[in-house]
Amino acid sequence: MPHSRLPHILLSPQPPWILCGEVPAPLEDADQPGSDVRLASINGIYMSTESDMHDEFSDKWDFPGYYGRNWDAMYECLTDPSWAPAEAYVLEISNSSQLLSRQQHPLEVLLGVLSSAGRAWTAPGSRGWPIDERRVPFHTVLRDPELTDSDLVDLYSPPGVPVSVLSTV
């Protein structure tokens, strides 16, 4: 069973797939051997450019060596993590206000890719991988100690990408 200390929304394949707020501790327990939750924690401080972001995603999410360091390759890796099977996937981005801070438009592209990946996991046939027909939770949690949850939602709500506050109840 998925990690019981995670909020229910993170264990559900339903939207919203991008949330703002704190994931309760001990978060590290969710990604221990034997757990069926795959967690990647990434720090936005190290992802101010698109190149840095691809490096961090590749490293922290353990993308395979053939990762192409572009948006299409990122989407493909996020929707077919066969090298890291799990019953739920959670991507936590801390210091998210620094994420792609030195780029003009890629933040909207990234949020679109992450939201599309979450949507793809709810409609297994849409991923293009007929071997795995599960409906699997895939959520991204954005957090930043400098901003309130509602400020984060305002910051990360481009048209067409729903962003909500993560409720811990």
Backbone bond lengths (Angstrom), bond angles and torsions (degrees), N, CA, C in turn:
res aa  C-N    CA-C-N  psi(-1)  N-CA   C-N-CA  omega(-1)  CA-C   N-CA-C  phi
1 M - - - 1.450 - - 1.527 109.13 -
2 P 1.343 117.12 148.86 1.461 119.45 178.20 1.522 111.80 -62.38
3 H 1.298 115.13 160.99 1.459 123.46 -176.29 1.527 110.99 -56.51
4 S 1.326 117.54 122.55 1.458 122.37 -171.86 1.523 113.97 -73.22
5 R 1.325 119.37 -17.08 1.460 120.38 -178.65 1.518 112.97 -86.29
6 L 1.314 118.04 -8.33 1.448 120.42 178.37 1.518 109.91 -79.39
7 P 1.342 117.56 145.15 1.464 119.99 177.27 1.528 110.86 -57.84
8 H 1.321 115.97 146.87 1.460 122.44 -176.57 1.532 112.35 -52.44
9 I 1.336 118.04 -40.22 1.467 120.44 -176.88 1.524 111.34 -60.22
10 L 1.337 118.05 -32.59 1.461 120.65 179.65 1.520 112.46 -73.68
11 L 1.314 116.66 -15.09 1.460 121.08 179.30 1.525 111.69 -103.31
12 S 1.322 116.44 6.02 1.463 122.47 -179.86 1.527 109.54 -111.39
13 P 1.326 118.11 140.04 1.461 119.53 178.05 1.532 113.34 -79.72
14 Q 1.311 117.44 9.87 1.460 121.65 -177.58 1.530 111.70 -88.10
15 P 1.347 117.29 155.49 1.467 119.58 174.95 1.520 110.68 -69.47
16 P 1.300 118.38 164.51 1.470 128.01 3.79 1.526 110.55 -77.84
17 W 1.314 115.03 147.82 1.462 120.13 -178.63 1.514 111.97 -95.79
18 I 1.339 117.01 -13.37 1.459 120.59 175.32 1.519 107.61 -118.61
19 L 1.323 115.15 123.85 1.465 122.01 -175.55 1.518 109.78 -128.11
20 C 1.318 116.08 155.49 1.458 122.10 177.26 1.522 108.68 -120.06
21 G 1.319 116.62 133.75 1.456 120.38 177.86 1.506 111.93 143.50
22 E 1.305 114.70 -172.90 1.462 121.86 -178.34 1.522 110.78 -93.21
23 V 1.314 116.55 134.04 1.455 121.79 170.49 1.522 105.60 -88.31
24 P 1.329 118.05 128.64 1.462 119.55 -175.18 1.523 113.24 -62.29
25 A 1.314 114.97 147.15 1.468 121.68 175.18 1.521 107.42 -80.13
26 P 1.294 120.23 158.16 1.454 125.40 -2.46 1.525 111.04 -86.01
27 L 1.303 115.46 106.31 1.452 122.14 -178.52 1.521 111.71 -62.49
28 E 1.321 116.52 -33.84 1.452 120.54 -177.53 1.532 111.89 -59.28
29 D 1.326 117.57 -29.67 1.463 120.96 -179.68 1.517 112.21 -61.14
30 A 1.325 116.75 -27.60 1.462 120.69 -176.38 1.513 111.79 -69.14
31 D 1.306 118.76 -20.80 1.456 120.98 -174.24 1.531 112.04 -116.02
32 Q 1.308 117.50 26.57 1.453 121.80 179.00 1.527 110.17 -87.04
33 P 1.323 117.15 157.10 1.455 119.55 175.59 1.533 110.51 -53.56
34 G 1.312 116.48 136.54 1.455 121.63 -178.96 1.516 112.96 93.34
35 S 1.334 117.89 -16.40 1.457 120.81 177.02 1.520 109.00 -78.13
36 D 1.314 116.61 150.51 1.454 119.39 178.11 1.525 111.62 -104.48
37 V 1.345 116.37 16.60 1.458 122.19 174.91 1.521 107.74 -110.31
38 R 1.312 116.44 127.76 1.466 121.75 177.17 1.514 107.46 -99.87
39 L 1.318 116.89 117.55 1.451 123.01 -178.10 1.517 110.07 -115.35
40 A 1.325 115.31 133.30 1.463 120.64 170.93 1.518 106.75 -122.88
41 S 1.321 116.52 121.44 1.458 121.84 176.45 1.520 108.35 -105.81
42 I 1.321 115.05 123.95 1.459 121.61 -176.66 1.522 107.70 -127.04
43 N 1.319 116.84 142.21 1.454 121.99 -179.82 1.526 109.43 -102.97
44 G 1.333 116.69 120.73 1.453 121.92 -179.45 1.516 114.22 -59.53
45 I 1.328 117.16 -23.00 1.468 120.95 178.54 1.527 110.63 -58.37
46 Y 1.328 116.57 -32.95 1.461 120.98 -177.44 1.522 112.95 -91.38
47 M 1.329 117.12 9.31 1.467 120.36 -176.72 1.528 111.80 -131.00
48 S 1.316 117.68 49.91 1.463 119.93 -178.44 1.523 112.30 -78.62
49 T 1.332 117.63 -18.54 1.462 121.11 176.67 1.527 108.97 -120.74
50 E 1.315 115.19 162.82 1.466 120.05 179.44 1.528 111.04 -62.74
51 S 1.315 117.70 -39.66 1.461 121.29 178.23 1.526 111.22 -61.94
52 D 1.350 116.02 -46.38 1.465 119.98 177.48 1.523 111.14 -60.76
53 M 1.337 116.24 -39.64 1.455 120.65 -179.18 1.538 110.78 -61.72
54 H 1.328 116.31 -44.96 1.469 119.11 178.74 1.531 110.85 -62.72
55 D 1.339 117.19 -39.34 1.469 120.23 177.13 1.526 111.15 -60.86
56 E 1.330 117.07 -46.77 1.462 121.26 -178.42 1.526 111.79 -65.64
57 F 1.340 117.23 -44.66 1.455 119.71 178.08 1.519 110.32 -60.11
58 S 1.312 116.48 -45.55 1.462 120.63 -179.54 1.525 111.24 -60.52
59 D 1.319 116.13 -43.95 1.462 120.86 -178.22 1.528 112.25 -72.33
60 K 1.307 117.34 -53.45 1.461 121.05 -173.09 1.518 113.69 -76.11
61 W 1.310 118.49 -29.30 1.456 121.64 -179.92 1.525 110.40 -93.24
62 D 1.336 116.11 -3.69 1.468 122.33 -179.27 1.522 112.39 58.79
63 F 1.349 116.01 46.74 1.457 119.39 175.90 1.519 108.85 -61.30
64 P 1.324 117.10 150.55 1.472 119.63 179.65 1.533 111.05 -68.13
65 G 1.315 115.90 163.87 1.461 121.82 -176.80 1.514 114.60 -59.96
66 Y 1.320 117.70 -22.64 1.464 120.20 -178.68 1.537 112.95 -85.32
67 Y 1.340 117.89 5.10 1.466 121.29 179.16 1.526 110.35 -54.42
68 G 1.322 116.85 125.73 1.460 122.32 -172.99 1.514 117.03 -85.14
69 R 1.346 118.35 0.96 1.463 122.29 177.27 1.527 112.87 55.82
70 N 1.338 115.77 43.97 1.460 121.20 173.74 1.524 107.73 -144.45
71 W 1.339 116.78 172.22 1.467 120.85 -173.48 1.527 112.16 -63.42
72 D 1.331 117.70 -42.41 1.471 119.78 179.93 1.526 110.95 -63.67
73 A 1.328 116.35 -42.95 1.469 120.19 179.25 1.521 110.81 -65.00
74 M 1.333 117.00 -37.37 1.467 120.05 178.01 1.521 110.04 -62.42
75 Y 1.326 116.36 -46.98 1.466 120.17 179.06 1.529 110.47 -58.91
76 E 1.313 116.76 -45.69 1.467 120.25 -179.53 1.526 111.45 -61.55
77 C 1.308 117.48 -42.80 1.467 120.59 179.82 1.533 111.25 -67.64
78 L 1.320 117.13 -37.10 1.463 119.96 179.62 1.522 112.88 -71.84
79 T 1.319 117.25 -25.53 1.467 119.41 -178.21 1.522 112.87 -100.39
80 D 1.305 117.68 -1.44 1.463 120.94 173.92 1.517 110.47 -141.73
81 P 1.319 117.07 64.81 1.472 118.17 177.96 1.525 111.46 -81.60
82 S 1.335 116.68 57.14 1.463 120.64 -177.87 1.523 111.92 -63.14
83 W 1.317 117.22 -20.62 1.457 120.70 177.80 1.528 111.56 -78.82
84 A 1.337 117.33 -8.76 1.464 121.54 179.92 1.532 109.21 -142.94
85 P 1.345 118.02 67.40 1.462 119.69 -176.97 1.521 112.63 -64.27
86 A 1.330 115.82 143.27 1.465 121.66 179.52 1.524 108.96 -158.84
87 E 1.306 115.17 168.69 1.463 121.57 176.77 1.521 111.77 -93.29
88 A 1.340 117.17 -12.30 1.465 122.23 176.96 1.527 107.71 -157.41
89 Y 1.329 115.49 146.19 1.460 122.22 179.19 1.521 108.74 -124.00
90 V 1.335 116.23 131.07 1.460 121.67 177.95 1.523 107.70 -130.78
91 L 1.321 115.07 124.75 1.454 122.15 174.66 1.520 106.87 -108.01
92 E 1.311 117.05 118.82 1.457 121.89 179.13 1.525 108.39 -109.43
93 I 1.341 116.16 124.05 1.464 121.05 178.13 1.519 108.09 -114.18
94 S 1.335 116.32 107.56 1.462 120.74 177.68 1.534 109.06 -85.85
95 N 1.323 116.11 162.20 1.470 121.35 -177.85 1.527 110.43 48.61
96 S 1.311 115.07 44.73 1.464 120.70 -171.67 1.521 113.90 -66.31
97 S 1.324 118.87 -19.05 1.467 119.17 178.11 1.534 111.57 -67.67
98 Q 1.323 117.33 -16.79 1.463 121.74 177.02 1.527 112.57 -87.48
99 L 1.316 116.54 -12.71 1.465 122.79 -176.78 1.524 110.77 -59.81
100 L 1.317 116.32 119.93 1.464 124.09 178.68 1.530 112.54 54.27
101 S 1.333 116.56 33.32 1.464 121.45 -176.75 1.529 113.17 -67.46
102 R 1.322 118.00 -18.72 1.465 120.92 -179.92 1.522 111.74 -103.02
103 Q 1.304 117.39 18.59 1.470 122.41 179.64 1.525 109.05 -121.53
104 Q 1.320 116.99 156.23 1.458 120.94 -176.83 1.530 112.96 -81.54
105 H 1.337 118.78 -57.93 1.464 121.83 -172.23 1.525 116.28 -120.44
106 P 1.311 121.15 -10.98 1.467 120.28 -173.41 1.521 116.42 -60.60
107 L 1.333 119.61 -20.57 1.458 119.32 178.88 1.522 110.61 -61.34
108 E 1.323 117.38 -43.29 1.461 120.45 177.03 1.525 110.58 -63.40
109 V 1.334 116.62 -38.68 1.463 120.44 178.29 1.525 109.64 -64.09
110 L 1.335 117.31 -46.59 1.464 120.98 179.46 1.523 111.19 -59.69
111 L 1.323 117.56 -47.08 1.461 119.96 179.53 1.525 110.54 -62.05
112 G 1.312 117.50 -36.88 1.460 120.83 175.83 1.520 112.28 -64.18
113 V 1.336 117.04 -42.15 1.473 121.35 178.12 1.521 110.09 -63.72
114 L 1.340 117.22 -45.40 1.463 120.68 -178.69 1.528 111.10 -65.62
115 S 1.320 117.76 -41.47 1.457 121.16 178.23 1.532 110.67 -66.43
116 S 1.321 116.63 -42.15 1.469 120.46 177.94 1.524 111.85 -63.20
117 A 1.326 116.54 -37.25 1.469 119.94 177.18 1.528 110.17 -64.01
118 G 1.334 117.11 -43.64 1.467 120.31 176.89 1.518 111.59 -59.72
119 R 1.330 115.98 -43.60 1.473 121.20 179.05 1.533 110.44 -64.27
120 A 1.333 116.48 -41.12 1.467 120.47 -178.59 1.523 111.99 -61.52
121 W 1.332 116.55 -36.36 1.457 119.62 179.75 1.527 112.04 -69.36
122 T 1.340 118.80 -18.36 1.469 120.14 178.56 1.517 111.73 -87.97
123 A 1.317 117.08 -15.84 1.465 121.74 178.26 1.521 107.15 -125.95
124 P 1.329 117.78 80.60 1.461 122.03 -169.59 1.520 115.37 -50.40
125 G 1.320 118.74 -38.66 1.459 119.82 -179.88 1.514 112.90 -62.65
126 S 1.331 117.52 -23.90 1.463 120.85 -178.23 1.512 112.73 -74.55
127 R 1.319 118.18 -15.97 1.462 120.51 -179.02 1.519 111.51 -77.06
128 G 1.326 116.65 -17.07 1.451 119.06 -179.58 1.510 114.04 79.94
129 W 1.317 117.32 10.66 1.459 121.77 179.62 1.526 107.82 -117.81
130 P 1.332 117.97 86.81 1.467 120.65 -173.44 1.519 114.74 -64.78
131 I 1.314 118.11 -13.92 1.455 121.01 -179.05 1.530 110.77 -65.91
132 D 1.311 117.50 -36.14 1.457 122.53 -174.38 1.521 109.38 -114.14
133 E 1.303 117.41 105.71 1.462 121.75 -177.00 1.526 112.56 -106.59
134 R 1.322 117.55 22.78 1.463 120.88 -179.66 1.526 111.40 -77.45
135 R 1.321 115.59 154.51 1.468 122.56 167.39 1.515 105.37 -97.45
136 V 1.315 116.50 112.17 1.460 121.87 -170.32 1.528 110.09 -121.44
137 P 1.327 117.88 134.28 1.467 120.12 174.87 1.525 111.27 -64.90
138 F 1.317 115.78 132.83 1.462 122.90 174.32 1.522 106.39 -141.33
139 H 1.320 116.79 107.47 1.461 121.21 -176.17 1.524 110.84 -129.98
140 T 1.324 114.26 148.85 1.456 122.31 174.16 1.520 107.93 -113.31
141 V 1.323 116.28 132.48 1.467 121.59 177.58 1.522 107.89 -116.33
142 L 1.333 115.90 120.08 1.451 123.01 177.56 1.526 108.25 -99.76
143 R 1.310 117.21 131.58 1.462 119.25 177.86 1.518 109.53 -143.20
144 D 1.326 114.74 153.52 1.451 120.30 -179.15 1.516 108.66 -156.90
145 P 1.330 117.96 125.22 1.467 119.63 -177.59 1.524 113.34 -67.90
146 E 1.319 117.52 -15.94 1.458 121.20 -177.74 1.527 113.37 -87.91
147 L 1.336 117.83 -11.86 1.464 121.39 -174.24 1.525 111.28 -127.17
148 T 1.315 116.30 149.10 1.470 120.32 173.57 1.525 108.60 -75.75
149 D 1.319 116.06 164.08 1.461 119.95 178.44 1.524 111.13 -59.32
150 S 1.325 117.97 -41.93 1.468 119.64 -179.50 1.528 110.89 -68.07
151 D 1.349 118.28 -34.43 1.466 120.48 174.55 1.527 110.33 -62.60
152 L 1.333 116.53 -40.90 1.463 120.62 178.05 1.523 111.02 -62.64
153 V 1.320 117.25 -44.06 1.466 120.48 178.77 1.527 109.53 -59.95
154 D 1.327 117.84 -44.37 1.468 120.84 178.22 1.528 111.32 -62.03
155 L 1.335 116.92 -41.00 1.455 121.89 -178.28 1.531 112.04 -66.76
156 Y 1.328 116.29 -36.31 1.462 120.30 -172.89 1.518 114.30 -107.91
157 S 1.284 118.64 26.82 1.471 120.81 -178.64 1.519 112.06 -108.92
158 P 1.350 117.82 66.99 1.463 118.55 174.16 1.526 109.50 -70.66
159 P 1.306 117.11 160.62 1.471 118.92 -179.67 1.532 111.61 -56.18
160 G 1.319 115.30 133.66 1.453 120.56 174.82 1.510 116.59 86.44
161 V 1.336 119.01 -4.67 1.462 121.36 179.16 1.522 108.42 -119.69
162 P 1.341 117.43 101.32 1.459 118.96 179.61 1.524 112.24 -68.45
163 V 1.331 115.61 133.03 1.453 123.35 178.38 1.521 106.32 -129.40
164 S 1.334 117.75 131.80 1.453 121.86 -178.15 1.521 111.06 -130.64
165 V 1.317 115.46 165.07 1.458 121.35 175.74 1.527 108.60 -81.02
166 L 1.312 116.35 134.39 1.460 122.49 178.30 1.518 108.58 -77.33
167 S 1.291 116.00 118.15 1.461 121.45 176.20 1.522 108.72 -94.02
168 T 1.317 116.77 134.45 1.460 119.78 -178.73 1.517 112.08 -92.08
169 V 1.339 118.37 6.41 1.465 120.83 177.90 1.504 110.76 -104.64
